[in-house]
Amino acid sequence: MELLKSRLLWNVLPTVAVVVILYLAVWGENGVIKQRELLRDAERAEHRLAVVRGENATLEHDILRLRSDTEAQRRAAAEELLLVPAHSTVYRFPPNTP
């Protein structure tokens, strides 16, 4: 019986400990799989941030142009509010018309 306990202590328990450590290293809360998911999420967030920064730069450029360029103001008013000079013809097309 003592031999069985000794074998259990020196053979089975270290094997179980190694298996538990490997399981936690791969699938655990801070394991490799979770870290890869977090990296993918971070890459997606960086990409979305770049897109939003580009949109923001475009909008800032439009704001500056509308503040300083009267012709741009007239065009914007004509497009958004249908404010056009007298005796002008307005052509309206459905959205997504080629």
C-alpha positions in Angstrom: 0.0 0.0 0.0 2.8 2.3 0.8 4.3 1.7 -2.7 1.0 2.7 -4.3 0.9 6.0 -2.3 4.5 6.7 -3.3 3.8 6.0 -7.0 0.7 8.2 -6.8 2.6 11.0 -5.2 5.6 11.0 -7.6 3.9 10.0 -10.9 0.2 10.9 -11.0 0.2 14.2 -9.1 2.9 15.9 -11.1 1.2 14.8 -14.3 -2.1 16.2 -13.1 -0.4 19.5 -12.1 1.2 19.8 -15.5 -2.1 19.2 -17.3 -3.9 21.8 -15.1 -1.1 24.4 -15.8 -1.2 23.7 -19.5 -5.0 24.0 -19.6 -4.9 27.3 -17.8 -2.1 28.6 -20.0 -4.1 27.8 -23.2 -7.8 28.2 -22.2 -7.7 30.0 -19.0 -8.8 33.6 -18.2 -5.4 35.0 -19.3 -4.6 32.1 -21.7 -3.2 32.2 -25.2 -6.7 32.0 -26.8 -8.0 34.9 -24.7 -4.9 37.0 -25.6 -5.4 36.4 -29.3 -9.1 37.4 -29.1 -8.0 40.6 -27.3 -5.4 41.4 -30.0 -8.0 40.9 -32.7 -10.4 43.2 -30.9 -7.7 45.8 -30.5 -6.8 45.6 -34.2 -10.5 46.1 -35.1 -10.7 49.0 -32.8 -7.6 50.6 -34.3 -9.1 50.2 -37.8 -12.4 51.7 -36.7 -10.5 54.6 -35.1 -8.6 55.3 -38.3 -11.8 55.4 -40.2 -13.5 57.7 -37.8 -10.4 60.0 -37.8 -10.6 60.1 -41.6 -14.3 61.0 -41.5 -13.5 63.6 -38.8 -10.8 65.2 -41.0 -13.2 65.4 -43.9 -15.9 67.0 -41.8 -13.4 69.5 -40.4 -12.3 70.4 -43.9 -15.9 70.9 -45.0 -16.6 73.1 -42.0 -13.6 75.3 -42.8 -14.6 75.6 -46.4 -18.2 76.5 -45.6 -17.0 79.2 -43.1 -14.7 80.8 -45.7 -16.1 80.1 -49.2 -19.4 81.8 -50.1 -19.8 79.7 -53.2 -19.5 76.6 -51.1 -22.2 78.0 -48.8 -24.5 78.7 -51.8 -24.0 75.1 -53.1 -24.6 73.6 -49.6 -27.8 75.7 -49.2 -29.0 74.6 -52.7 -28.3 70.9 -52.0 -29.7 70.7 -48.5 -32.5 73.3 -48.4 -33.3 73.6 -52.1 -32.5 77.4 -51.8 -31.6 78.5 -55.3 -31.6 81.8 -57.0 -34.7 83.0 -58.8 -35.2 81.7 -62.4 -33.0 78.6 -61.7 -33.9 75.1 -62.6 -33.6 72.4 -60.0 -33.0 68.8 -61.0 -33.7 66.2 -58.3 -32.7 62.6 -58.7 -33.5 59.7 -56.5 -30.7 58.6 -54.2 -28.2 56.1 -55.6 -28.9 57.1 -59.2 -25.9 56.4 -61.5 
